[in-house]
Amino acid sequence: MNDELDQIFSDKLFQYIKDGIIVMDASRKIVKANRAAKELIGWGIGERVPYCSYCAKRDVKPGEERCYLMAHKGEIPYFSSEMPTFGEYMLDVEMSNVMIYHDQETDKKYYLLVLRDQTLKKKEEEARISKKMIKMLTNAKEAEHKRLSQELHDGVGQSLYSISIAMDNIMKRIEDDTLNEYIDDVRLELGQVMDDVKFYSQALRPKILDQLGLIATVESLIEMMKKQLPRTAFHFSHNFDERLAPMIEINVYRVIQEGLHNMLKYARAENGCIELNKQDERLIVMIKDDGVGFDLKMKKSGLGLLHMKERISQLDGTTTIESSPGRGTTITLEIPLKESDQDESLNRR
């Protein structure tokens, strides 16, 4: 009975294990193959296992086995290459090969070939590298924004302020009313330019974010929005005041900034709400309005929404967008609160 159970379990394991398993003789003729192997390469019992792309082309010495794994007699634990399938499609696989039985009387040798599909692993690695590159590009972009913002504020802004002071001194020494009136007009234009420089500096990288953190910066952003949307009532709540990791602060701020920009441009809302809450080592952010809303199916490819999701994805967080025509929009972010080495790439100096 135990032998029968062993046989049943062996057959079950052989057939349902996810890796492709082939038993072949020394001439690579297939003696047995499990379901996964048949699905991977399509070769059946009695057919010969083709050589992988590396072995098919590699130089071999006279009498040497062409199969790289068989030539090394199990000394190489595994090997990655491309294996031709039944339809001549090349499949990226990881292989291991070991002799499992040697009939001393007939000198027949049987080998166990294990195949593991690397396609999914390769795609996951490509996705990981792509995500890392996007994160590095975002860091570089924010660092450049910070540099330009500093240059506008400390360089151009201070120079314009010095010019404004000089013009005040000139006006005190000129008694010509017509000329004074002209200079006064120039000073008004100069004041507008100074306001523009301040606005662009703030838009590139708000200095308050590095100095005081996310809460104070969002409050400042809302005050700016109140001036642009005087008919919209804004509500802001939070259950913490401490600083967060720099990467979390800048990316959450950018998403809130984009959400409020969309509210300004499209929503026509009477109420706008922003909530920042810490819950069980997670940051929950909600940006909500009671505006015109939109059809998610029509808008899902919008760049603004896509950039929001990319930024939060870099923090290993999730973004949920709920909206429908006439029912407003709610954007919910859920972000794990964890420091990483990259967090300090945007320092607070």
Buried (B, 14 or more C-beta within 10 A) or exposed (E): EEEEEEEEEEEEEBEEBEBBBBBBBBEBEBEEBBBBBBEBBBBEEEBEBBBBBBBEEBEEEEEEBBBBBBBEEEEBEEBBBBBBBEEEEEBBBBBBBEEEEEEEEEEEBBBBBBBBBBEEEEEEEEEEEEBEEBBEEBBEEBBEBBEBBBEBBEEBBEEBEEBBEEBEEEEEEEEEEEEBEEBEEEBEEBEEBBEEBBEBBBEBBBBBBBEBBBBBBBBBBBEBBEEEBEEBEBEBEBEEEEEBBBBBBBBBBBBBBBBBEBBBEBBBBEBBBBBBEBEEEBBBBBBBBBBBBBEBEEBEEBEBBEBBBBBBBBBEBEBEBEBEEEEBBBBBBBBEBEEEEBBEBBEEE
